[in-house]
Amino acid sequence: MELKKEILYPIVGIDGVKCALIHTKTGEVILKEVKDENCPDANAIASLATEILRLTHKITNLVGLGTANFFRIETNENVWIHKCIIPGKAGIGVVATKDTNIGLIIFYLNKLAEKLKPTFA
């Protein structure tokens, strides 16, 4: 699968973003752009995202809420935002500092997910 790193530039260009990555449903990192060496390991992020989405998808379906395709986790220092490109196939994640413009990140994640859907269909 040929994806160019430039596809992540609008997201990593946002002040406070540490890294962004695209991964498959198995947690394989296809593309990553690291802007800050303090960003967590991309493979660990992708693996954890896969497990979080698998579990939340199961639970949201069980209670009748539909398919989970987005999550946001805040820690003391960072925020991790993740969006499915296609649920069960691929996702895109961003790690940023807590003072980053979260709305702008979500805007770009939604645009990028739509743009990448044909690649993973």
Secondary structure, 3 states (H helix, E strand, C coil): CCCCHHHHHHHHCCCCEEEEEEEECCCCEEEEEECCCCCCCHHHHHHHHHHHHHHHHHHHHHCCCCCCCEEEEECCCEEEEEEEEECCCEEEEEEEECCCCHHHHHHHHHHHHHHHHHHHC
